[in-house]
Amino acid sequence: MKWLKRIFIAFLILITLVLTVALFIPRHYQVEREIVIDKHKDSVFQFISHLKNQNLYSVWAKTDPNMKASFSGTDGMAGFVSYWDSKNKSVGKGSQTITRIVEGDSMYTHLRFEVPFEAEDDSYMSTKYIDDNHTTVIWGFKGEFPYPMNIMKLFINMDQMIGNDFNTGLQNLKSLLEQK
């Protein structure tokens, strides 16, 4: 019986320690990658501002060619929704909604993940003029781990995990647009 009490006390100490450490770990994270594309800013923005086009360069869409995709609204406009459903756990199920378009400059979206986990995050893509034949494209992602789940940031490197996929997606986008 005495050992059971010690185990219980050790468990309480461990839980208290985890909750205390989580108080000092930032909940928010942001991942951002960029690439230079050898095309004029207008044509690059016109392409990236349409969510349907993401299926042509996004790592997640390319992971499962059998992914079910459906859409609602007018692509390239606030309110447009792209839905996906995949049996592949790396892709899962969810939706992405265009929340704001800054014409010729940026597109902001809200992501809702349902499977393999529930989460909501925000994403954006923006363009920066370099010269008539070169444009910087920035792809970013913002989110947060709610307390005390923010302790997971000690074990999960969101920048590396998502950043690698953004790098690959941006390379795909560059190849696709520079072929045209």
MORAFEN-V662623 format. One record per residue. N is the residue number from 1. PHI is phi as a letter, one per 20 degrees, with the letter a starting at -180 (999 if undefined). PSI is psi in whole degrees, -180 to 180 (999 if undefined). OMEGA is omega in whole degrees, -180 to 180 (NA if undefined). Layout:
BEGIN
((N;PHI;PSI;OMEGA) (N;PHI;PSI;OMEGA))
END
This chain:
BEGIN
((1;999;-36;-180) (2;f;-38;179) (3;f;-34;178) (4;f;-40;178) (5;f;-40;180) (6;f;-41;178) (7;f;-43;179) (8;f;-45;179) (9;f;-43;178) (10;f;-40;178) (11;f;-44;179) (12;f;-40;178) (13;f;-44;179) (14;f;-46;179) (15;f;-44;179) (16;f;-42;179) (17;f;-47;180) (18;f;-46;-180) (19;f;-37;179) (20;f;-46;179) (21;f;-41;-179) (22;f;-27;178) (23;f;-27;-175) (24;d;4;179) (25;d;127;179) (26;g;141;180) (27;e;-31;-174) (28;e;152;173) (29;b;156;177) (30;b;135;178) (31;c;134;-179) (32;b;137;175) (33;c;157;179) (34;b;161;180) (35;b;154;175) (36;d;128;179) (37;d;134;-178) (38;e;65;177) (39;b;159;177) (40;f;146;-177) (41;g;-41;-178) (42;f;-45;-178) (43;f;-35;177) (44;f;-48;-180) (45;f;-42;179) (46;g;-38;-179) (47;f;-48;-175) (48;f;-18;-179) (49;f;-1;177) (50;d;115;-176) (51;f;-32;179) (52;g;-32;180) (53;f;-23;179) (54;g;-29;179) (55;f;-15;180) (56;e;-18;-177) (57;c;-16;-178) (58;f;137;179) (59;g;-40;-175) (60;f;-41;178) (61;f;-36;-180) (62;f;-21;-180) (63;f;-35;-179) (64;c;94;179) (65;f;-16;179) (66;e;7;179) (67;g;137;176) (68;e;126;179) (69;c;140;174) (70;b;163;-172) (71;b;156;179) (72;b;132;178) (73;n;-166;-179) (74;d;116;-178) (75;f;141;-179) (76;n;5;-180) (77;c;150;176) (78;g;137;-179) (79;o;-16;178) (80;f;137;-179) (81;c;133;173) (82;d;124;179) (83;d;146;174) (84;c;151;179) (85;b;120;-177) (86;c;145;174) (87;f;-17;178) (88;f;122;-176) (89;f;-22;177) (90;f;-21;-178) (91;d;-48;176) (92;m;-148;-177) (93;c;141;178) (94;r;-163;180) (95;b;158;177) (96;c;126;-177) (97;d;131;173) (98;f;120;-179) (99;e;-28;-179) (100;a;142;175) (101;c;127;169) (102;d;102;-170) (103;g;129;179) (104;m;1;-173) (105;c;-61;-171) (106;b;153;173) (107;c;130;179) (108;d;138;-178) (109;c;160;174) (110;d;128;-179) (111;d;137;173) (112;c;115;178) (113;e;134;179) (114;d;-42;-178) (115;c;136;10) (116;e;-1;177) (117;b;159;177) (118;e;130;178) (119;a;160;174) (120;c;133;-179) (121;b;170;178) (122;d;147;-179) (123;c;160;177) (124;b;155;172) (125;c;134;179) (126;c;161;-179) (127;c;147;175) (128;c;128;179) (129;f;129;172) (130;d;-58;172) (131;b;-175;-174) (132;f;-18;-177) (133;c;10;-179) (134;b;135;-179) (135;c;136;172) (136;e;131;175) (137;d;130;179) (138;d;129;178) (139;d;123;-177) (140;c;163;-175) (141;b;131;179) (142;c;141;177) (143;a;-174;178) (144;b;150;171) (145;e;125;178) (146;f;149;176) (147;f;137;3) (148;e;10;-179) (149;f;-14;178) (150;f;-13;175) (151;f;-24;180) (152;f;-21;178) (153;f;-20;176) (154;f;-21;-174) (155;d;-17;-178) (156;d;124;177) (157;e;94;-177) (158;f;-38;-179) (159;f;-44;180) (160;f;-45;-176) (161;f;-52;-178) (162;e;-35;-179) (163;g;-40;178) (164;f;-40;178) (165;f;-39;176) (166;f;-43;179) (167;g;-47;180) (168;f;-44;179) (169;f;-41;179) (170;f;-36;175) (171;f;-42;177) (172;f;-44;-180) (173;f;-46;179) (174;g;-50;-180) (175;f;-44;-178) (176;f;-49;-176) (177;f;-34;-179) (178;f;-13;175) (179;f;-26;-176) (180;f;999;NA))
END
